[in-house]
Amino acid sequence: MDTATNNTDPSAAAVPSRYESQKRRDWNTFGQFLRNQRPPVELHRCTGSHVLDFLRYLDQFGKTKVHLQGCPFYGQPDPPAPCACPLRQAWGSLDALIGRLRAAYEEHGGPPETNPFASGEIRVYLREVKEFQAKARGVSFKKKKKSRKMDDRSTSSTTPFS
C-alpha cells in the first residue's frame, strides 16, 4: 500500500461536514415536499414555482417575528411588547437554504442551465423578502465594506456564493 497517497484517516472521511449534512437534509426535505404535491412532481419537472411554494411552506416553521404594516411595532428593531404578527423564516436562512439546494441539485445530476434554485424568480423573491423584513424590523441590510489587509495572508476570496 502506498502510504504517501493515503495519509487521511478513513473514519474522518466518513463523517460529513455540518454543511454537507444540512445540504443532504434540505435536499431530502425538498424531495419529500415534491412527492407530497398532488399530483407528485418529479425532480426533472421541478420549476422555480415549485421552489417558491416550498419556501412559502417553510414559513410556517419560522422563528423570526415579521411585523405587518398595520402593527404599531412595524419598523422597530426592538418592540417594547408582544404582538400578533406572524413568525417567518428569516431572509438569511432562506438565502442559505437556496444556496445549499442549488448545489445539491447539480450534485444530483441536474444541469446548471435548468437549475430551478438559480432562477430569476427565486432571486427576486429573496430580494423582496430581504427588503420587506428589513422594513418590518427597522433593520438596514447595507453591504459591509471589506477591510483590506496589507499582508499576503489575506489574499483568499471571502465572497460567499449562494
C-alpha positions in Angstrom: 0.0 0.0 0.0 1.3 3.4 -0.9 1.1 5.5 2.3 2.1 8.7 0.5 -1.3 8.9 -1.2 -3.3 7.5 1.7 -2.5 9.8 4.7 -6.0 10.6 5.8 -7.9 8.8 8.4 -10.7 6.8 6.7 -13.1 7.2 9.7 -12.7 11.0 9.4 -13.7 11.0 5.7 -16.9 9.1 6.6 -18.2 12.0 8.8 -19.8 14.7 6.6 -19.3 18.3 7.4 -22.1 20.3 9.0 -22.7 22.0 5.6 -22.9 18.6 3.8 -25.3 17.2 6.5 -27.5 20.3 6.1 -27.4 20.1 2.4 -28.4 16.4 2.4 -31.2 17.1 4.9 -32.5 20.1 2.9 -32.4 18.0 -0.3 -34.3 15.2 1.3 -36.9 17.6 2.7 -37.4 19.3 -0.7 -37.7 15.8 -2.4 -40.4 14.9 0.2 -42.2 18.2 -0.5 -42.3 17.4 -4.2 -43.6 13.8 -3.6 -46.3 15.2 -1.3 -47.7 17.5 -4.1 -50.9 16.4 -5.7 -50.0 15.2 -8.2 -46.5 14.4 -7.2 -43.8 16.3 -9.0 -40.8 14.6 -10.5 -37.5 16.4 -9.9 -36.7 16.9 -13.6 -40.1 18.6 -13.9 -39.5 20.9 -10.9 -39.6 24.7 -11.7 -39.0 27.9 -9.8 -42.7 27.9 -9.0 -42.3 24.7 -7.0 -39.3 26.2 -5.2 -41.4 29.3 -4.3 -44.2 27.0 -3.0 -41.6 25.2 -0.9 -40.2 28.5 0.6 -43.7 29.7 1.4 -44.5 26.3 3.0 -41.4 26.6 5.2 -42.6 30.0 6.5 -44.9 28.2 9.0 -41.9 26.8 10.8 -40.1 30.2 11.0 -38.8 31.8 14.2 -38.4 35.4 13.1 -41.1 37.9 14.0 -42.0 39.9 11.0 -44.3 42.8 11.8 -47.1 43.6 9.3 -47.6 47.2 8.1 -50.6 47.7 10.4 -48.7 46.7 13.5 -47.7 49.5 15.9 -44.3 48.0 16.1 -43.7 47.9 12.3 -40.2 49.3 11.6 -39.0 48.9 15.2 -36.0 46.6 15.7 -36.8 46.0 19.4 -40.5 46.3 20.1 -41.4 47.0 23.7 -44.3 44.5 23.9 -45.5 41.3 22.1 -47.8 41.4 19.1 -49.8 39.0 16.9 -47.6 39.4 13.9 -46.5 36.1 12.2 -43.3 34.2 12.7 -41.5 33.7 9.4 -38.3 32.2 8.0 -35.5 34.7 8.2 -34.2 36.0 4.9 -30.7 34.8 5.7 -31.9 31.3 6.4 -33.8 31.2 3.1 -30.8 32.5 1.2 -28.5 29.9 2.8 -31.1 27.2 2.1 -31.3 28.1 -1.6 -27.6 28.0 -1.8 -27.4 24.5 -0.4 -30.3 23.3 -2.6 -28.7 24.9 -5.7 -25.5 23.0 -5.1 -27.3 19.7 -4.3 -29.4 19.9 -7.5 -26.2 20.0 -9.6 -24.5 17.3 -7.5 -27.5 15.1 -8.2 -27.1 15.4 -11.9 -29.2 18.4 -12.7 -27.9 20.7 -15.4 -26.9 24.2 -14.2 -28.9 25.9 -17.0 -32.2 24.3 -15.7 -31.5 24.7 -12.0 -34.8 25.9 -10.5 -33.0 27.2 -7.4 -30.9 29.6 -9.6 -33.9 31.0 -11.5 -34.6 34.7 -11.7 -37.9 34.4 -9.8 -36.1 32.9 -6.8 -33.6 35.8 -6.8 -36.5 38.3 -7.0 -38.4 36.5 -4.2 -35.3 36.5 -1.9 -34.7 40.2 -2.6 -38.3 41.1 -1.8 -38.2 39.0 1.4 -35.0 40.7 2.5 -36.4 44.2 1.8 -39.7 43.5 3.5 -38.1 42.0 6.6 -35.7 44.9 6.8 -38.5 47.5 6.7 -40.7 45.5 9.1 -38.0 45.1 11.7 -36.4 48.5 11.1 -33.1 46.9 10.2 -30.8 48.0 7.4 -29.1 45.4 5.3 -26.3 47.6 3.9 -23.4 45.9 2.3 -20.4 45.9 4.6 -17.1 47.2 3.1 -14.4 44.6 3.3 -11.3 45.8 5.0 -8.1 45.3 3.1 -5.2 43.9 5.0 -1.7 44.7 3.7 -0.2 41.2 4.4 -0.2 38.3 1.9 -2.3 36.0 4.1 -5.5 37.9 3.4 -5.5 37.3 -0.4 -8.0 34.5 -0.3 -11.5 35.4 -1.6 -14.2 35.8 1.1 -17.1 36.3 -1.3 -19.9 33.9 -0.5 -21.6 32.3 -3.4 -25.2 31.2 -2.8 
